[in-house]
Amino acid sequence: MSAAPDSPPAYSYLGPVGTFTWEALRQVPEAEGAVWRSVANVGEAFDDVMTGRSVAAMIAIENSVEGGVSATQDALATIPGLRIIGEYLVPVNFVLVARPGTRIEDVRVVSAHPVAYAQCRRFLESAIPSHGHIPAASNVAAAAGLLESALAEAAVAPPGITEHHDLEVLAESIGDNPNAVTRFVLVSRTLGLPERTGADKTSVIVELPDNAPGRLLEMLEQFATRGVNMSLIESRPIGDALGRYRFVIDLDGHVRDERVADALLGLKRFSPNVMFLGSYPRADQQQIEVVSQYGDDVFMDARGWLRGILSGEAPA
């Protein structure tokens, strides 16, 4: 059911309050003053968008340590009509928290989301060598669970968790990689394209036509021959048979850039299934450097040259 016409817009995010997804949504100016819907998983977030309960959903799509988030990639590949309209970066670090009065020497069991636990293994094995691990549904749920159960003495949680729960920090910056970053995308049903900025990204999902030798190379050549750089390429199983994969690809540039548009046309001729996920500003605002031979004017000049030949015009 869609929201009432006069009600404020809603945005869905993987909650509860205080998660990294919540932090990412705080970066969206349009979400200020809107209703924030806390959901438990990617499927629920996208269902909110598809049914109109929310105008958009904030979802993690890539981590600099763990790589692509498969649940998000697979959902985008199988739910038609979704578009990425923005991306946001959140530095990922963790703290170890416990109930007030607990010392790190008292900790025997640690509650943590499996991904967070994997990113803090080095610290945990050093500081609490014989600890046990209880998986949690989210980083915030791990911390909140300490106040509801005595199964664990400590939890791995995001910085700032003590602003929302009566807990104490036993250790800070416990992540194994201090440079870890998670990339989030804002997903909507909006079909309009954000204006190109010169610092843009285009996301697509592509299937190969068959398993004939060289098919992957043929796909990659659609980009290489037009000077389009890929900032991400990951394979995901299609699921209908062994050995069948689709590719999640991020391209440097906007679909209104001539080189990107031409590459997508070539891709569409080659592939039986191309899903355009959106063109949107890069979170890092890094301008895309384009070799002169792949500039917009070169593609436009080439088309004008061909039109002249087809129309019988005398060469200039």
C-alpha positions in Angstrom: 0.0 0.0 0.0 1.4 3.4 -0.9 1.7 6.2 1.6 -1.1 8.7 1.9 -0.8 11.7 -0.4 -0.3 14.2 2.4 2.0 12.1 4.5 5.8 12.8 4.5 7.9 10.6 2.3 9.5 7.5 3.8 12.9 6.0 3.4 13.8 2.4 4.3 17.1 1.4 5.8 18.6 -1.7 7.5 18.1 -0.8 11.1 17.8 -0.2 13.9 19.0 3.3 14.6 22.8 3.6 14.7 23.7 1.1 12.0 26.1 2.0 9.2 23.1 2.0 6.9 21.5 4.6 9.2 24.7 6.6 9.0 24.6 6.5 5.2 20.9 7.7 5.1 21.9 10.7 7.3 24.0 11.9 4.2 20.8 12.3 2.1 19.5 15.8 2.3 16.1 14.8 1.0 15.7 12.3 3.9 15.8 15.0 6.5 12.4 15.4 8.0 11.1 12.3 6.3 9.9 9.1 7.9 12.7 6.5 8.3 11.5 2.9 8.1 13.8 0.4 9.9 13.8 -3.0 8.1 15.5 -6.3 8.8 16.8 -7.2 5.3 17.3 -6.2 1.7 14.2 -7.9 0.5 12.0 -6.0 2.9 13.7 -2.7 2.0 13.1 -3.3 -1.8 9.5 -4.4 -1.1 8.9 -1.1 0.6 10.1 0.7 -2.5 8.1 -1.5 -5.0 4.9 -1.2 -3.1 5.3 2.6 -2.5 5.6 2.4 1.2 9.0 4.2 0.8 10.3 6.5 -1.9 13.7 5.0 -1.7 15.8 2.5 0.3 19.4 2.8 1.5 21.3 -0.5 1.0 24.9 -1.6 1.3 26.3 -2.8 -2.0 30.1 -3.1 -1.6 32.7 -3.3 1.1 36.4 -2.5 0.6 37.3 -5.6 2.6 34.6 -8.1 1.8 33.8 -7.1 -1.8 30.3 -6.9 -3.2 27.2 -7.6 -1.1 25.7 -10.6 -2.8 22.2 -10.1 -1.3 21.9 -6.6 -2.8 23.4 -7.6 -6.2 21.1 -10.6 -6.5 18.0 -8.5 -5.5 18.8 -5.8 -8.1 19.2 -8.5 -10.7 15.8 -10.1 -10.1 13.5 -7.2 -9.2 12.7 -5.2 -12.3 12.1 -1.4 -12.1 14.6 -0.4 -9.5 17.1 2.4 -10.1 20.2 3.5 -8.2 19.9 7.3 -7.7 22.9 8.0 -5.5 25.9 6.4 -3.7 27.3 7.2 -0.2 30.5 6.1 1.6 30.7 5.3 5.3 34.0 4.5 7.0 33.7 1.2 8.8 35.2 0.8 12.3 34.0 -0.9 15.4 34.1 -0.7 19.2 33.8 -3.4 21.8 31.0 -2.6 24.2 29.7 -4.2 27.4 27.2 -3.7 30.2 28.3 -1.0 32.7 30.9 -2.4 35.2 32.2 -5.2 32.8 35.9 -5.4 32.3 37.5 -6.9 29.2 39.0 -9.6 31.5 35.4 -10.7 32.2 34.5 -11.3 28.6 34.0 -14.9 27.6 31.5 -14.6 24.8 31.2 -11.9 22.1 28.1 -11.1 20.2 28.7 -9.7 16.7 27.2 -9.7 13.2 29.2 -12.3 11.2 30.7 -9.7 8.8 31.7 -7.4 11.7 33.2 -10.3 13.5 35.3 -11.3 10.5 36.6 -7.8 10.3 37.6 -7.7 14.0 39.1 -11.2 14.3 42.7 -10.1 14.8 41.8 -7.9 17.7 39.4 -10.4 19.3 41.8 -13.3 19.1 44.6 -11.1 20.6 42.6 -9.4 23.4 40.2 -12.3 24.2 42.0 -15.5 23.0 39.5 -18.1 24.2 36.3 -16.2 23.5 33.1 -17.7 21.9 31.0 -15.9 19.3 27.2 -15.5 19.1 26.1 -14.2 15.6 23.7 -11.2 15.7 21.3 -9.9 13.1 23.0 -6.5 12.9 25.8 -4.5 14.6 23.3 -2.6 16.7 21.3 -5.7 17.5 24.5 -7.3 18.9 24.9 -4.4 21.3 21.3 -4.0 22.2 21.2 -7.7 23.0 23.5 -7.3 25.9 20.8 -5.4 27.7 18.2 -8.2 27.0 20.3 -11.3 27.7 23.3 -12.5 29.6 24.4 -15.0 26.8 27.3 -12.6 25.9 29.4 -10.3 28.0 30.5 -8.0 25.1 29.5 -7.0 21.6 31.1 -5.6 18.5 29.2 -2.5 17.6 29.6 0.8 15.5 31.1 3.9 17.1 28.5 6.1 18.7 26.4 3.1 20.0 26.6 4.4 23.6 24.5 7.4 22.4 21.6 5.0 21.9 22.2 2.3 24.6 23.4 2.3 28.2 26.7 0.5 27.4 30.4 1.1 28.1 33.2 1.0 25.5 35.9 -1.5 26.4 38.0 -0.9 23.3 38.0 1.5 20.3 39.0 1.1 16.7 39.1 -2.7 16.9 38.7 -3.3 13.1 41.5 -5.1 11.5 41.6 -2.7 8.5 41.5 1.0 9.6 40.8 2.0 6.0 37.7 -0.1 5.6 34.8 1.6 3.8 31.3 0.4 2.8 29.6 1.8 -0.2 25.9 2.3 0.0 23.4 3.0 -2.7 20.0 4.8 -2.6 17.5 2.7 -4.6 14.2 4.0 -6.0 11.7 3.5 -8.7 12.4 6.9 -10.1 13.2 6.6 -13.9 14.5 10.1 -14.3 18.3 10.4 -14.6 20.3 12.7 -12.3 22.2 15.3 -14.4 25.7 14.3 -15.3 28.4 16.0 -13.3 31.6 14.8 -14.8 32.1 12.6 -11.7 29.5 9.9 -12.4 29.1 6.2 -12.3 26.8 3.9 -14.3 25.8 0.5 -13.0 24.6 -2.4 -15.2 24.0 -6.1 -14.9 24.9 -8.2 -17.9 24.4 -11.8 -19.0 26.6 -13.6 -21.5 24.7 -15.0 -24.6 26.2 -18.5 -24.1 29.3 -20.2 -22.8 31.2 -20.2 -26.1 35.0 -19.5 -25.8 35.8 -15.8 -25.7 32.4 -14.5 -24.7 33.7 -12.7 -21.6 36.4 -11.0 -23.7 33.7 -9.9 -26.2 31.8 -8.3 -23.4 34.8 -6.5 -22.0 35.7 -5.2 -25.5 32.5 -3.3 -25.6 34.0 -1.0 -22.9 37.7 -1.2 -23.9 37.2 -0.1 -27.5 35.3 3.0 -26.3 37.6 4.0 -23.5 35.1 3.2 -20.7 36.7 2.1 -17.5 35.2 -0.4 -15.1 35.5 0.4 -11.4 33.8 -2.9 -10.4 33.0 -6.2 -12.1 31.7 -9.2 -10.1 30.1 -12.4 -11.2 26.9 -13.9 -9.6 25.2 -17.2 -10.4 22.1 -16.8 -12.4 20.7 -19.9 -10.7 19.1 -21.8 -13.6 22.1 -24.1 -14.3 25.6 -24.7 -13.2 28.2 -22.5 -14.9 25.7 -19.7 -15.7 26.7 -16.3 -14.4 25.6 -12.7 -14.7 28.0 -9.8 -14.2 27.5 -6.8 -12.0 29.5 -3.9 -13.5 30.1 -0.3 -12.5 31.4 2.0 -15.3 33.1 5.4 -14.9 30.8 7.9 -16.6 27.2 8.8 -17.2 24.9 7.3 -19.7 24.7 10.7 -21.3 28.4 10.6 -22.0 28.8 9.5 -25.7 31.4 6.8 -24.9 29.2 5.2 -22.2 26.0 5.4 -24.3 27.8 3.8 -27.3 29.2 1.1 -25.1 25.8 0.3 -23.7 24.4 0.1 -27.3 27.1 -2.4 -28.2 26.4 -4.3 -24.9 22.7 -4.5 -25.8 23.4 -6.0 -29.2 25.7 -8.6 -27.6 23.9 -9.6 -24.5 20.4 -11.3 -24.2 19.8 -9.5 -21.0 21.2 -6.1 -19.9 19.7 -4.4 -16.8 20.4 -0.7 -16.6 20.6 0.2 -12.9 21.3 3.9 -13.1 23.7 6.7 -13.7 24.4 8.8 -10.6 27.1 11.1 -9.0 30.1 9.4 -7.5 30.3 9.6 -3.7 33.9 10.6 -3.9 33.2 13.4 -6.5 36.3 12.3 -8.4 36.2 13.7 -11.9 36.5 11.1 -14.6 39.6 11.6 -16.9 38.7 10.9 -20.5 41.3 10.3 -23.2 40.8 12.8 -26.0 40.0 10.2 -28.6 37.0 9.1 -26.6 35.5 12.5 -25.9 31.9 13.4 -26.8 32.9 15.5 -29.8 34.8 12.6 -31.3 31.7 10.3 -31.3 29.5 13.2 -32.5 31.9 14.0 -35.4 32.0 10.3 -36.4 28.2 10.1 -36.5 28.1 13.3 -38.6 30.7 11.8 -41.0 28.6 8.7 -41.5 25.4 10.7 -42.0 27.1 12.6 -44.8 28.1 9.4 -46.5 24.6 8.0 -46.3 22.9 11.2 -47.5 25.4 11.6 -50.4 26.8 14.9 -49.2 30.1 16.0 -50.7 33.0 15.7 -48.3 33.8 19.0 -46.4 
